[in-house]
Amino acid sequence: MIYLVEFEAFDPHPEVNAVVVERLATDGYTTGPNDNPPHRHYEGRVINPGNFEQSIFDDGTTSGEARVGYGFIEVAIGDDGAGENLDRLARYAVDGRRVTIWALEDVDARFTSRALVLTGIMEQIEVSWTVATIRIRDRLDDLRVPIQTETYKGTTTDGTKTDAEGTPEDLKDKPKPLAWGVNRNVPGIVSNRFKLVFDFASNGCEFDEVRDDGVPLTKGASYSTFAALMAATIPERAYGRCPSTGQIRIGDNPKGAITADITEGAPGGRSVGKVARRMLDASGFDAGADYNADELDALHALNGADVGIWIGANTRNVLPAVTAVLASMGAWICPDATGVFRFGQVDVAAGASGPVLDLSVILDRGQGIERIVTNDAQNGVPAWKVTVTYAPAWLVQSEADLNKTAATTALKAFATKETRSASAENETLKTIHLRASELTFASLFATEAAAKAEAGRQLALRGQRRQRYRVPLKDEVAIGIRLGSIVTLQLPRFDLDAGRPMLVIGREVVLPRRNGDKAEAGVITLDIYG
């Protein structure tokens, strides 16, 4: 196998001052006249074509926030014997630019037969006297940017202003709030204190109920534009609303906190899959080019229950926000080799199958396999009880304060607790596993029924003994096995004779490299769970 490495960089040299393309390889390779691009040479300078790690969650775990994968490529930059070097790499600006690694059978293979190994994001190039190390991350790094793109200008400084941008002292440069799905007890952000304007979701929402200090205000007219809302006369103890901007105006000074129950999205379109898609769309990511929309639709088909997330005037990145929504149903996000974000649910159903990993493909006839516990809570000891939290109150209010108002008993019960919870149990498991665990998962589901259903699903998954294996494979065998896919582990031990479906939760890739005059074989170690 030979490996090709291609990346773009900005070259600030006065004679260039432009984006250039570098093409390098483990062995010199030139594309043919009918290839695209034709007659392009990949200089044989790559010592190590790739050493990187990826996982769908944190290392060895099966839930939580997605983790950005990382690694490096090493390139020889010294004199090649003909007086040529690659010192230009030292001046390149590469941060945030893509790098692609391909595999070919040998130097005589057609360029069209190349297999994509990885599309990553470069961090920087570290240069020594003889070697350049290209630090890379996977495309999850692209999601580590603020999900709120609009900020307050701080220009609403007196009663003559007809905007709603806050003042320099309170909101200037802070992000505007966003909301998706179904959200309750959301605090209004005062964006024009002179005209009594409150912001809830700059991406738009409908208002189911608005309260002042826990007491409902009268629902007034709906206005199609913010300008129309500002021009309206709002009666006392009432509010007017502009759904397109997610803002309201109230008719008189508030007595306490202004909160609202709001909804975004059409009925039937507020599920994990649908909300995650709208969040990615709003953040500038495109279906097909950036993420697999079919897999988000598949998540919706698995669970169409409503969820809700509200993001206030504090900066939050796309990755943790989307991850929080996906976690509601135990789902994950990770990039494939092309850099497209893929999605799925942590599940190892008995009927699932995938590429068979047996002694014929596992290195060292299985001697290199590690059978280890997960890094989940309680190290993967089966759970007898699973609790799922749901329906967050985005503003938790004091019961003592609400008791001083005409707030309803139902509102007091909701607004004084950050979340609610639903559980599923299997008491008999405690007689088998004397230290059977209790697990809690956070969700953004809107209803108890949805949370209870997910608790039952998680109990079925985690209420039995699950195993984690680290399986070393030759690089050519494992290149096509992506994170989040199912493989079948079949061994003559540990009751695996018939094969067991396992979820790929991590990959450690060490591609073939040169070490002086020696060549070291490549190994891809899969971290699998099932």
C-alpha positions in Angstrom: 0.0 0.0 0.0 1.1 3.6 -0.6 -0.6 6.7 0.8 -1.2 10.1 -0.8 -1.6 13.2 1.3 -3.1 16.4 -0.2 -3.8 19.7 1.5 -4.3 23.4 0.8 -2.2 26.1 2.5 -1.8 29.8 2.3 1.7 30.7 1.3 2.6 34.3 2.4 5.8 34.4 0.3 5.8 37.8 -1.6 6.2 35.9 -4.9 3.1 33.7 -4.1 0.8 35.3 -1.5 -2.0 32.9 -2.4 -3.5 29.5 -1.6 -1.4 26.6 -2.9 -2.0 22.8 -3.0 0.6 20.4 -1.7 0.7 16.8 -2.9 2.9 14.3 -1.1 3.1 10.5 -0.8 4.9 7.7 0.9 6.3 6.8 -2.5 6.5 9.1 -5.5 3.3 8.9 -7.6 2.1 10.7 -10.7 -1.5 10.8 -11.9 -2.2 9.7 -15.5 -3.2 11.8 -18.5 -6.9 10.8 -18.1 -7.0 11.3 -14.3 -8.5 14.3 -12.6 -6.3 16.1 -12.1 -3.9 14.8 -14.8 -0.1 14.7 -14.6 0.0 15.7 -11.0 3.0 14.5 -9.0 2.9 13.4 -5.4 6.4 13.8 -4.0 7.6 10.8 -2.0 8.3 12.7 1.2 5.8 11.2 3.7 7.4 9.3 6.5 4.2 8.7 8.5 0.9 9.1 6.5 -1.3 9.2 9.5 -1.5 8.4 13.2 -4.8 9.5 14.7 -7.6 8.5 17.1 -11.3 9.0 16.8 -14.3 8.0 19.0 -18.0 8.7 19.0 -17.9 9.7 22.7 -15.0 10.2 25.1 -12.5 7.4 25.2 -14.1 4.0 25.9 -17.5 5.4 26.8 -20.9 4.9 25.2 -22.7 8.2 26.1 -21.9 11.9 26.6 -20.5 14.6 24.4 -18.8 13.8 21.1 -15.0 14.1 21.2 -12.9 15.7 18.5 -10.5 13.2 17.0 -6.8 14.2 16.6 -3.5 13.0 15.1 -0.6 13.9 12.9 1.2 13.3 9.6 5.0 13.4 9.3 6.9 14.6 6.3 10.6 14.6 5.5 11.6 18.1 4.5 15.4 18.0 4.4 17.6 17.8 1.3 16.5 15.0 -1.0 20.0 14.5 -2.4 19.3 16.7 -5.4 19.4 20.0 -3.5 15.7 20.3 -2.9 13.9 20.7 0.4 10.4 21.5 1.7 11.4 24.4 3.9 8.4 26.3 2.5 6.1 24.2 4.8 7.5 26.2 7.7 5.9 29.4 6.5 2.5 28.0 5.5 -0.8 29.0 7.2 -2.9 25.8 7.4 -5.1 26.2 10.5 -8.7 25.4 9.7 -7.9 24.0 6.2 -8.6 20.5 5.0 -6.2 17.6 4.5 -7.0 14.4 2.7 -5.3 11.0 3.0 -5.9 8.3 0.3 -4.6 4.8 0.0 -3.5 3.0 -3.2 -2.5 -0.6 -3.7 0.9 0.4 -5.1 2.7 3.0 -7.3 1.2 1.3 -10.5 -2.4 1.5 -9.3 -4.8 3.7 -11.1 -5.6 7.0 -9.4 -9.3 6.2 -9.7 -8.8 3.1 -7.5 -7.7 5.2 -4.5 -9.6 4.6 -1.2 -10.3 7.6 1.0 -8.8 7.2 4.5 -9.5 10.5 6.2 -10.6 14.0 5.5 -9.4 16.1 8.4 -8.8 19.7 9.5 -5.3 20.9 10.0 -4.3 22.7 13.2 -0.7 23.7 12.4 2.6 22.5 11.0 5.5 22.0 13.4 8.9 22.0 11.7 12.2 20.7 12.9 15.4 20.5 10.9 14.4 17.3 9.1 10.7 16.7 9.7 7.4 18.6 9.4 4.6 17.3 11.6 1.2 18.3 10.4 -1.2 18.3 13.4 -4.7 17.3 12.4 -8.2 17.0 13.9 -11.3 15.5 12.5 -14.2 17.6 11.2 -16.0 17.7 14.6 -13.6 20.6 15.1 -15.7 22.6 12.7 -18.5 22.4 15.2 -16.5 24.1 17.9 -17.9 27.5 16.9 -20.7 29.6 18.5 -24.1 28.5 17.5 -25.4 32.0 18.0 -24.3 34.2 15.1 -26.1 37.4 16.0 -25.1 39.6 18.9 -26.6 42.6 20.6 -25.3 46.0 19.5 -26.0 47.9 22.8 -27.6 50.8 20.9 -31.0 51.0 22.8 -29.9 53.7 25.1 -33.0 55.8 25.6 -36.8 55.9 25.0 -36.5 57.4 21.5 -34.9 54.3 20.1 -37.1 51.9 18.2 -34.6 49.0 18.1 -34.1 46.3 20.7 -30.4 45.9 21.0 -29.8 46.3 24.8 -27.5 48.9 26.3 -23.7 49.0 26.4 -23.8 48.1 30.0 -26.1 45.0 29.8 -26.2 43.3 26.4 -23.6 44.8 24.0 -21.7 42.0 22.2 -23.6 39.2 23.9 -25.3 36.6 21.7 -29.0 36.7 21.0 -31.0 33.8 22.3 -32.1 30.8 20.2 -34.7 28.1 20.7 -35.7 24.9 19.0 -38.6 22.6 19.7 -40.7 22.8 22.9 -39.4 24.8 25.8 -41.0 25.9 29.1 -40.3 28.6 31.6 -37.9 30.4 29.3 -36.7 33.7 30.8 -37.2 36.8 28.6 -34.1 38.9 27.9 -34.8 42.7 28.1 -33.7 44.1 24.8 -35.5 47.5 25.1 -36.3 48.4 28.7 -38.0 51.6 27.6 -40.5 50.0 25.4 -40.7 46.8 27.5 -39.4 44.4 24.8 -38.3 40.9 25.7 -36.4 38.5 23.5 -36.9 34.7 23.7 -35.6 33.2 20.4 -34.1 35.3 17.6 -34.7 32.4 15.1 -38.5 32.8 15.8 -41.0 31.0 18.0 -44.7 30.9 18.9 -45.8 31.8 22.4 -48.0 29.4 24.3 -48.1 31.4 27.5 -46.3 34.4 28.9 -46.1 35.0 32.7 -45.1 37.9 34.9 -43.8 36.6 38.2 -45.6 33.3 37.5 -48.9 34.9 36.7 -50.2 34.6 33.1 -50.5 37.7 31.0 -53.3 38.1 28.5 -52.3 37.0 25.0 -52.6 39.9 22.7 -52.3 40.3 18.9 -49.6 38.7 16.8 -47.6 41.0 14.6 -45.8 40.0 11.4 -42.8 42.4 11.9 -40.9 43.8 14.8 -41.7 47.3 13.5 -45.5 46.6 13.7 -45.0 45.3 17.3 -43.2 48.5 18.3 -46.0 50.6 16.8 -48.7 48.7 18.6 -50.5 49.8 21.7 -50.3 47.0 24.3 -52.9 47.0 27.2 -51.8 46.6 30.8 -51.3 43.0 32.0 -51.1 41.8 28.4 -48.5 41.2 25.7 -48.1 41.5 21.9 -45.9 39.1 20.1 -43.8 38.9 16.9 -43.3 35.1 16.2 -40.8 35.7 13.4 -38.3 37.4 15.7 -39.3 35.6 18.9 -40.0 38.8 20.8 -42.8 40.3 22.9 -43.8 43.6 24.3 -45.7 43.9 27.5 -48.2 46.7 28.4 -46.8 47.8 31.8 -43.8 47.4 34.0 -43.2 43.8 35.1 -43.6 42.8 38.7 -41.1 40.1 38.5 -39.4 37.7 36.0 -41.0 37.5 32.6 -41.1 33.9 31.4 -42.8 32.1 28.6 -43.6 28.6 27.3 -42.6 28.7 23.6 -42.5 26.3 20.6 -40.4 26.3 17.4 -41.0 24.1 14.5 -44.2 22.5 13.2 -46.0 19.7 15.0 -44.3 16.4 14.1 -41.1 18.3 13.4 -39.7 18.7 16.9 -37.9 15.4 17.4 -34.3 14.8 18.0 -33.5 14.2 14.3 -35.6 17.2 13.1 -34.3 19.6 15.7 -30.6 18.6 15.2 -31.0 19.1 11.5 -32.4 22.7 11.9 -29.6 23.5 14.3 -27.0 22.4 11.8 -28.8 24.2 9.0 -28.9 27.4 11.1 -25.1 27.1 11.7 -24.3 27.1 8.1 -23.9 23.3 7.5 -25.5 21.8 4.4 -27.3 18.5 4.0 -25.3 16.1 1.8 -22.1 18.2 1.7 -21.7 18.5 5.5 -24.1 16.0 7.1 -26.1 12.9 6.3 -29.7 14.0 6.3 -31.1 10.5 5.7 -29.6 9.3 9.0 -31.2 12.2 10.9 -34.5 11.2 9.3 -33.8 7.6 10.5 -33.4 9.0 14.1 -36.8 10.7 13.6 -38.3 7.4 12.5 -36.9 5.7 15.6 -38.2 8.4 18.0 -40.5 11.2 16.9 -41.1 12.6 20.4 -40.8 16.3 21.0 -37.6 17.8 22.5 -36.6 21.4 23.2 -33.4 23.4 23.7 -33.0 27.0 24.6 -29.7 28.9 24.4 -29.6 32.2 26.1 -27.3 35.2 26.1 -24.2 33.2 26.9 -22.1 31.8 24.1 -22.5 28.1 23.4 -20.8 26.1 20.6 -22.6 24.0 18.0 -21.0 20.7 19.1 -22.2 20.6 22.8 -25.6 22.0 21.8 -26.3 19.4 19.1 -24.8 16.7 21.3 -27.2 17.6 24.1 -30.2 17.1 21.7 -28.8 13.8 20.3 -28.1 12.5 23.8 -31.9 12.6 24.5 -32.3 9.3 22.6 -28.7 8.0 23.1 -27.6 9.1 19.7 -24.2 10.2 18.4 -22.5 12.3 15.8 -19.2 11.7 14.1 -17.5 12.4 10.8 -16.8 9.7 8.2 -13.8 9.5 6.0 -15.2 12.1 3.6 -15.7 14.5 6.5 -19.5 14.2 6.3 -21.2 14.1 9.7 -23.0 10.7 10.4 -25.5 9.9 13.0 -26.9 6.8 14.8 -28.2 5.5 18.1 -26.2 3.5 20.5 -27.8 0.0 20.0 -26.5 -3.5 19.5 -29.7 -5.3 18.5 -29.4 -9.0 18.3 -30.3 -9.1 14.6 -27.7 -6.6 13.5 -24.7 -7.7 11.5 -21.6 -6.3 9.8 -18.1 -7.3 8.6 -16.9 -10.4 10.4 -13.8 -10.0 12.6 -12.4 -13.4 13.2 -9.0 -15.0 13.6 -8.4 -14.8 9.8 -8.2 -11.0 9.9 -7.3 -10.1 13.5 -3.5 -9.6 13.9 -1.5 -12.2 15.8 -4.2 -14.7 15.5 -6.2 -13.0 18.2 -3.3 -12.6 20.7 -3.4 -8.8 20.5 -7.1 -8.6 21.4 -7.9 -6.7 24.6 -11.1 -7.5 26.5 -11.7 -4.6 28.8 -14.4 -2.8 30.7 -16.0 0.4 29.5 -15.2 3.8 30.9 -18.8 4.4 31.6 -20.2 5.1 35.1 -19.7 2.0 37.3 -17.4 0.6 34.6 -20.2 -1.0 32.7 -21.6 -3.0 35.6 -25.2 -3.9 34.5 -27.8 -1.4 35.7 -30.9 -2.4 37.6 -32.4 1.1 37.3 -32.1 3.8 34.6 -33.4 7.3 35.1 -33.9 9.9 32.3 -34.4 13.5 33.1 -36.6 15.6 30.9 -38.5 18.9 30.4 -36.0 21.4 31.8 -37.3 24.7 33.3 -35.0 27.2 31.7 -35.5 29.5 34.6 -35.8 27.9 38.0 -37.8 30.2 40.3 -38.1 30.3 44.1 -41.1 28.6 45.6 -41.1 31.3 48.3 -41.4 34.0 45.7 -44.1 32.2 43.7 -46.1 31.6 46.8 -46.4 35.4 47.1 -48.2 35.6 43.7 -51.2 34.0 42.1 -49.1 31.4 40.3 -50.9 28.1 39.9 -49.9 25.0 41.8 -48.9 23.3 38.6 -46.6 26.2 37.6 -45.0 26.2 41.1 -44.4 22.5 40.8 -42.7 22.9 37.4 -40.8 26.1 37.8 -39.2 25.3 41.1 -37.4 22.2 39.7 -34.6 22.3 37.1 -35.8 19.0 35.5 -38.2 16.1 36.0 -37.3 12.4 35.8 -38.7 9.1 34.7 -37.3 5.7 35.5 -37.3 2.0 34.4 -36.3 -0.7 36.8 -35.5 -4.4 37.0 -35.3 -5.4 40.7 -34.4 -9.0 40.0 -31.1 -8.0 38.5 -29.9 -7.0 42.0 -29.9 -10.7 43.0 -27.6 -11.5 40.1 -25.3 -8.5 40.3 -24.9 -7.5 43.9 -23.5 -4.1 42.9 -25.9 -3.5 40.0 -25.8 0.2 39.1 -28.2 3.0 38.9 -27.7 5.2 35.8 -29.0 8.7 35.0 -29.1 10.2 31.5 -30.0 13.8 30.7 -32.6 14.4 28.0 -34.4 17.3 26.5 -37.7 15.4 25.9 -40.8 17.5 26.5 -42.9 14.7 28.1 -42.7 12.1 30.8 -43.9 9.4 28.3 -40.9 10.0 26.0 -38.5 10.0 28.9 -39.9 6.8 30.3 -39.7 5.1 26.9 -36.0 6.0 26.6 -35.4 4.9 30.2 -36.8 1.5 29.2 -34.7 1.3 26.1 -31.5 2.2 28.0 -32.3 -0.4 30.7 -32.7 -3.1 28.0 -29.3 -2.0 26.6 -27.4 -1.6 29.9 -29.3 -4.0 32.1 -27.2 -6.9 30.9 -23.5 -7.6 30.7 -21.8 -5.8 27.8 -18.3 -6.2 26.8 -15.7 -3.9 25.2 -12.9 -5.2 23.0 -9.9 -3.5 21.3 -9.2 -5.5 18.1 -6.1 -4.9 16.1 -6.4 -5.3 12.3 -4.2 -4.7 9.3 -4.7 -1.3 7.9 -6.0 -2.6 4.5 -8.7 -4.7 6.3 -10.0 -1.9 8.6 -9.8 1.2 6.4 -13.4 0.9 5.3 -14.9 0.3 8.8 -16.2 3.6 10.1 -17.1 4.8 13.5 -20.7 4.0 14.5 -20.9 1.0 12.2 -21.7 -2.6 13.3 -19.2 -5.4 13.1 -19.6 -9.0 14.0 -16.9 -10.3 16.4 -16.5 -14.1 16.0 -14.0 -16.0 18.2 -13.7 -19.5 19.6 -13.8 -18.0 23.2 -16.0 -15.9 25.5 -19.3 -17.3 23.9 -18.5 -15.6 20.7 -18.5 -18.8 18.5 -21.6 -17.8 16.7 -20.6 -14.1 16.4 -21.9 -11.1 18.3 -22.9 -7.7 16.8 -20.6 -5.0 18.2 -20.8 -1.2 17.8 -17.5 0.6 16.7 -17.1 3.3 19.3 -13.5 4.2 18.6 -10.6 3.8 16.1 -6.9 4.1 16.6 -5.1 4.4 13.3 -1.4 3.9 12.8 -0.7 3.7 9.1 2.5 2.1 7.7 5.5 4.4 8.3 9.2 4.6 7.7 11.6 4.2 10.6 15.1 4.9 9.2 15.7 2.2 6.5 12.9 0.0 7.9 9.2 0.0 7.1 6.7 -0.5 10.0 3.4 -2.1 9.2 0.2 -0.3 9.7 -2.4 -1.2 12.4 -5.9 0.0 12.9 -7.3 -0.9 16.3 -11.1 -0.9 16.6 -12.7 -0.2 20.0 -16.0 -2.1 19.9 -18.9 -2.5 22.3 -21.7 -5.0 22.5 
